[in-house]
């Protein structure tokens, strides 16, 4: 399973970004291998329509689950159409690793 967490930085110890489409980074965690990959969000600085472009980025990187505080309507439709499960995580000030741990313990609700 590949899960994505929007982040303010490229490392697992960085703070989770509460935004999906405009988050500066995406950290993708592979639950089978334990490996993390970090990517600069190519849509973050866009003028409009960043949600669907960010959703396409996740689809292009074979993400199965997005763990985030919120997702806008346009991105929500694109993510659901692509088969990506959206789990809500809104613990302010927490790290990406905290979000990964919350996912693995199963305490997140689906949007």
N, C-alpha and C positions, 0 to 999 in steps of 0.2 A: 504494500500500500504506500502510495506517495502522498504525503500531506504537505500543504503549503501554509505558511504563516507570514502575513505582511509584517515587515520589520522596519525599524528606524535605521538599522545598520546591517552589515553582512554576517554577523557572528551570532551563534546560539545564545550568547549572554546579552545581546542587545535587546532593547525594549520593543515589545510588540507595538506596531502602529495600528491605531484604531480605524484607519481608513484602508479600504481595499484598493481602489483604483489609483489613488495618489500616494500610496506607500512608496518610500524610496527603494526598498528592497523586498524581495521574496526569498524566504528560506524554505527549501523543499527538503523534507526529511523522509527517507525511505525506512519504513518500519521493519522491513525484512533484513536489511543490511546494516541499519543504524547510521548510514552515511547521510551527511548534510551537504546540500549544494546551495550556494547563494547566488542570486542574480540581481543586478540593478534593474529596476522596473522601467522598461522602455516607454511606458505610457504615462509615467508620473508627471511629466512636465507638459503634457498635451493641453490644447485649448478646450477641447470638448470631446465627448464620447470616449473618455478614458476607461470607463468600466468595461464596455465590450472588448476593447483592445487588450485590457489586462486579462480578461477572461480567456481570450484567444491565446495569450501568452501561456497561461496555465494549461490549456488544452494541448498546445504545442510541446509542453514539457511533461506530458502524461501524468498530470496531477489527478488524484482520485478524490481528495478531500481538501476543502479550504476551511481553515480554522481562523475566524475573524470576528471582530466586534459587530460589524454591520456591512451590508452590501446594498448598493443602490438598485433601483428597479431594472435599469437596462442591463447591468452586469448580472443581476439575479437571473433574468431570463436566459442570457447567454450561457451562464454556468450550468443551469438546470438542463438546458437543451443539450449541452455537452456531456451530461451525466456526472457532473462534479457535485458531490454532497457538500453542503454548507453547514458547518457546525459553529454555533455562536460561543465566543469567548470574549468576555469584556472585563477582565480583571486589570484595572488601571495600574500602570507602572510595572507590570510583570514582564518577564523575559520570554524570548522565543522558547527557551528550554522549559519554562513553566507551562507554556501553552502545549508543548509536545507532551509533557507529563500529564496535563489535564486530558489530552486526547487519549493517551494510553490507559488511563484509569476509567475512562468511559463516562465522565461526568458532564459532558457537553450536550446541549440540545440542538436539534436540527432546525434550520430556518426553512 
